[in-house]
Amino acid sequence: MNGETLERVYQENLEERIIAYLSYTRGLSLEAAMDIYYNSVLADKIHQGVEGVQYLDYKVLVQILCETEKELFP
């Protein structure tokens, strides 16, 4: 397995944890949490690797998402 493959697997696992934790903490269905996450600026930053944001803890990332993108939440 090369570094690129490892990075992709890490990112997929991170996204799963973010969505699950977002669902749990906000009382959302997994589908609603996925919709919020994938429509967020944060998701784009994680995909692009902006400023190493993808290496932050998933709980911190959910907190950032909730605080900075309030318009995404019902």
DRENTORGU-476284 format. One record per residue (C-alpha): z, y, x; residue in one letter; residue number from 1. Coordinates in steps of 0.05 Angstrom, whole numbers, plus 5000, padded with zeros to 4 digits. Example, Ala and Ser with C-alpha at 12.3 -4.5 7.8 and 13.67 -1.06 7.14 Angstrom:
2
<vexdo><w>5156</w><v>4910</v><u>5246</u><type>a</type><seq>1</seq></vexdo>
<vexdo><w>5143</w><v>4979</v><u>5273</u><type>s</type><seq>2</seq></vexdo>
END
This chain:
74
<vexdo><w>5000</w><v>5000</v><u>5000</u><type>m</type><seq>1</seq></vexdo>
<vexdo><w>4981</w><v>5067</v><u>5029</u><type>n</type><seq>2</seq></vexdo>
<vexdo><w>5016</w><v>5134</v><u>5021</u><type>g</type><seq>3</seq></vexdo>
<vexdo><w>4970</w><v>5159</v><u>4966</u><type>e</type><seq>4</seq></vexdo>
<vexdo><w>4985</w><v>5097</v><u>4923</u><type>t</type><seq>5</seq></vexdo>
<vexdo><w>5060</w><v>5104</v><u>4935</u><type>l</type><seq>6</seq></vexdo>
<vexdo><w>5057</w><v>5177</v><u>4915</u><type>e</type><seq>7</seq></vexdo>
<vexdo><w>5020</w><v>5160</v><u>4850</u><type>r</type><seq>8</seq></vexdo>
<vexdo><w>5070</w><v>5105</v><u>4832</u><type>v</type><seq>9</seq></vexdo>
<vexdo><w>5128</w><v>5153</v><u>4847</u><type>y</type><seq>10</seq></vexdo>
<vexdo><w>5097</w><v>5206</v><u>4803</u><type>q</type><seq>11</seq></vexdo>
<vexdo><w>5086</w><v>5157</v><u>4745</u><type>e</type><seq>12</seq></vexdo>
<vexdo><w>5159</w><v>5135</v><u>4749</u><type>n</type><seq>13</seq></vexdo>
<vexdo><w>5182</w><v>5207</v><u>4752</u><type>l</type><seq>14</seq></vexdo>
<vexdo><w>5143</w><v>5224</v><u>4690</u><type>e</type><seq>15</seq></vexdo>
<vexdo><w>5172</w><v>5164</v><u>4653</u><type>e</type><seq>16</seq></vexdo>
<vexdo><w>5243</w><v>5186</v><u>4671</u><type>r</type><seq>17</seq></vexdo>
<vexdo><w>5230</w><v>5258</v><u>4652</u><type>i</type><seq>18</seq></vexdo>
<vexdo><w>5202</w><v>5238</v><u>4584</u><type>i</type><seq>19</seq></vexdo>
<vexdo><w>5258</w><v>5189</v><u>4569</u><type>a</type><seq>20</seq></vexdo>
<vexdo><w>5312</w><v>5238</v><u>4590</u><type>y</type><seq>21</seq></vexdo>
<vexdo><w>5280</w><v>5295</v><u>4551</u><type>l</type><seq>22</seq></vexdo>
<vexdo><w>5278</w><v>5250</v><u>4490</u><type>s</type><seq>23</seq></vexdo>
<vexdo><w>5351</w><v>5230</v><u>4499</u><type>y</type><seq>24</seq></vexdo>
<vexdo><w>5380</w><v>5299</v><u>4513</u><type>t</type><seq>25</seq></vexdo>
<vexdo><w>5341</w><v>5336</v><u>4459</u><type>r</type><seq>26</seq></vexdo>
<vexdo><w>5343</w><v>5282</v><u>4406</u><type>g</type><seq>27</seq></vexdo>
<vexdo><w>5267</w><v>5276</v><u>4404</u><type>l</type><seq>28</seq></vexdo>
<vexdo><w>5223</w><v>5216</v><u>4393</u><type>s</type><seq>29</seq></vexdo>
<vexdo><w>5189</w><v>5191</v><u>4456</u><type>l</type><seq>30</seq></vexdo>
<vexdo><w>5122</w><v>5214</v><u>4427</u><type>e</type><seq>31</seq></vexdo>
<vexdo><w>5148</w><v>5285</v><u>4416</u><type>a</type><seq>32</seq></vexdo>
<vexdo><w>5178</w><v>5286</v><u>4487</u><type>a</type><seq>33</seq></vexdo>
<vexdo><w>5112</w><v>5263</v><u>4516</u><type>m</type><seq>34</seq></vexdo>
<vexdo><w>5074</w><v>5317</v><u>4478</u><type>d</type><seq>35</seq></vexdo>
<vexdo><w>5122</w><v>5370</v><u>4503</u><type>i</type><seq>36</seq></vexdo>
<vexdo><w>5119</w><v>5346</v><u>4575</u><type>y</type><seq>37</seq></vexdo>
<vexdo><w>5044</w><v>5337</v><u>4580</u><type>y</type><seq>38</seq></vexdo>
<vexdo><w>5032</w><v>5406</v><u>4549</u><type>n</type><seq>39</seq></vexdo>
<vexdo><w>5079</w><v>5440</v><u>4598</u><type>s</type><seq>40</seq></vexdo>
<vexdo><w>5065</w><v>5481</v><u>4660</u><type>v</type><seq>41</seq></vexdo>
<vexdo><w>5116</w><v>5438</v><u>4695</u><type>l</type><seq>42</seq></vexdo>
<vexdo><w>5073</w><v>5376</v><u>4686</u><type>a</type><seq>43</seq></vexdo>
<vexdo><w>5015</w><v>5413</v><u>4718</u><type>d</type><seq>44</seq></vexdo>
<vexdo><w>5059</w><v>5434</v><u>4777</u><type>k</type><seq>45</seq></vexdo>
<vexdo><w>5082</w><v>5362</v><u>4786</u><type>i</type><seq>46</seq></vexdo>
<vexdo><w>5011</w><v>5335</v><u>4785</u><type>h</type><seq>47</seq></vexdo>
<vexdo><w>4988</w><v>5388</v><u>4835</u><type>q</type><seq>48</seq></vexdo>
<vexdo><w>5049</w><v>5380</v><u>4880</u><type>g</type><seq>49</seq></vexdo>
<vexdo><w>5064</w><v>5455</v><u>4876</u><type>v</type><seq>50</seq></vexdo>
<vexdo><w>5122</w><v>5474</v><u>4922</u><type>e</type><seq>51</seq></vexdo>
<vexdo><w>5146</w><v>5402</v><u>4925</u><type>g</type><seq>52</seq></vexdo>
<vexdo><w>5173</w><v>5407</v><u>4854</u><type>v</type><seq>53</seq></vexdo>
<vexdo><w>5156</w><v>5333</v><u>4844</u><type>q</type><seq>54</seq></vexdo>
<vexdo><w>5212</w><v>5314</v><u>4891</u><type>y</type><seq>55</seq></vexdo>
<vexdo><w>5267</w><v>5346</v><u>4849</u><type>l</type><seq>56</seq></vexdo>
<vexdo><w>5313</w><v>5301</v><u>4808</u><type>d</type><seq>57</seq></vexdo>
<vexdo><w>5286</w><v>5285</v><u>4739</u><type>y</type><seq>58</seq></vexdo>
<vexdo><w>5348</w><v>5314</v><u>4706</u><type>k</type><seq>59</seq></vexdo>
<vexdo><w>5338</w><v>5380</v><u>4742</u><type>v</type><seq>60</seq></vexdo>
<vexdo><w>5265</w><v>5380</v><u>4722</u><type>l</type><seq>61</seq></vexdo>
<vexdo><w>5283</w><v>5370</v><u>4648</u><type>v</type><seq>62</seq></vexdo>
<vexdo><w>5333</w><v>5427</v><u>4653</u><type>q</type><seq>63</seq></vexdo>
<vexdo><w>5279</w><v>5472</v><u>4684</u><type>i</type><seq>64</seq></vexdo>
<vexdo><w>5230</w><v>5452</v><u>4629</u><type>l</type><seq>65</seq></vexdo>
<vexdo><w>5280</w><v>5467</v><u>4574</u><type>c</type><seq>66</seq></vexdo>
<vexdo><w>5298</w><v>5535</v><u>4604</u><type>e</type><seq>67</seq></vexdo>
<vexdo><w>5229</w><v>5560</v><u>4624</u><type>t</type><seq>68</seq></vexdo>
<vexdo><w>5184</w><v>5533</v><u>4569</u><type>e</type><seq>69</seq></vexdo>
<vexdo><w>5225</w><v>5543</v><u>4506</u><type>k</type><seq>70</seq></vexdo>
<vexdo><w>5163</w><v>5556</v><u>4465</u><type>e</type><seq>71</seq></vexdo>
<vexdo><w>5144</w><v>5482</v><u>4470</u><type>l</type><seq>72</seq></vexdo>
<vexdo><w>5205</w><v>5460</v><u>4432</u><type>f</type><seq>73</seq></vexdo>
<vexdo><w>5210</w><v>5455</v><u>4356</u><type>p</type><seq>74</seq></vexdo>
END
